[in-house]
Amino acid sequence: MLTVTPSTPIGWIGTGVMGQPMCAHLLAGGYRVTVHTRTKAKAEALLQIGAQWADSPREVAEQSQVVFTMVGFPTDVHEVYLGPAGLLAGAKPGSLCVDMTTTRPNLAMTLYNAARDRGCRTLDAPVSGGDVGARQATLSIMVGGDGDAFTAVLPLLKLMGRNIVYQGPAGAGQHAKMCNQIVIAGTMIGVCESLLYAYRAGLDLESLLQSIRSGAAGCWTLDNLAPRIIDRNFDPGFFIDHFVKDMGIALDEARRMNIALPGLALVHQLYVAAQAQGQGQKGTHALMLALERISPA
């Protein structure tokens, strides 16, 4: 069974808004980390603090005992793991790959089975907390896969997150993340509609937040994203494009399980409208821009 020690070689693939600070926490913890991302320039900050570069996911796997992936879409995950230069082509027997991307539960199961056939293992470990949680190492991490593999990698997960929960077998982490995204979708539209209402009613938005954020309406979105909306700062902590992907996965899973999620379906359509308006690379709180557009003064 895998045992993580200070000398365990670590691999990391994906150095975007969240992947970069998450990987940096492993480096700060004293681990030797080999990184790869599609655009090498995006890994430069990590290379400057001691990470080593690899030219492909396969090369990362060949140099690592534990590999973390944090990429964008299910197609990216599939290529990174199962492509000709993918992780499983170079993974060592007994090694472990931890996919922290939010992706499809059935893909997580596919990766688990493919890794097992090669004598290694995978965990699906999507996260919640956005760029703030990634920078502050306070992410919530939802993990699916073998329990002993989870126990083995827990010391590394603790460098990136504060609330780390084992959810069950392969795919369970992704299902838990879908539950998380369903809650966020409903919360986000509530926060944006509340601020739009307050603005049109002539309220001072800062005073409004002071009143409602510590009451029953209090939530992470009010604390972290409402101030950005007020400041008209729509830089991404999490991209609208990625959130639309996540909601689409949740709706697909809901159809498969024959359950109705009308609230999620509505928010999904509003976010698709935001994409059509060119907001896909903005943060999820840029939903406000789409609501403003359909509510002209």
Buried (B, 14 or more C-beta within 10 A) or exposed (E): EBEBEEEBBBBBBBBBBBBBBBBBBBBEBEBBBBBBBBEEEBBEBBBEEEBBBBEBBBBBBBBBBBBBBBBBBBEBBBBBBBBEBBBBBBBBEEBBBBBBBBBBBBBBBBBBEBBEEBEBBBBBBBBBBBBBBBBEBEBBBBBBBBEEBBEBBBBBBBBBBEEBEBBBBBBBBBBBBBEBBBBBBBBBBBBBBBBBEBBEEEEEBEEBBEEBBEEEBEBBBBEBBBBBBBEEEBEBBBBBBBBBBBBBBBBBBBEEEEEEBEEBBEBBEBBBBBBEBEBBBBBBBBBBBBBEEEEEE
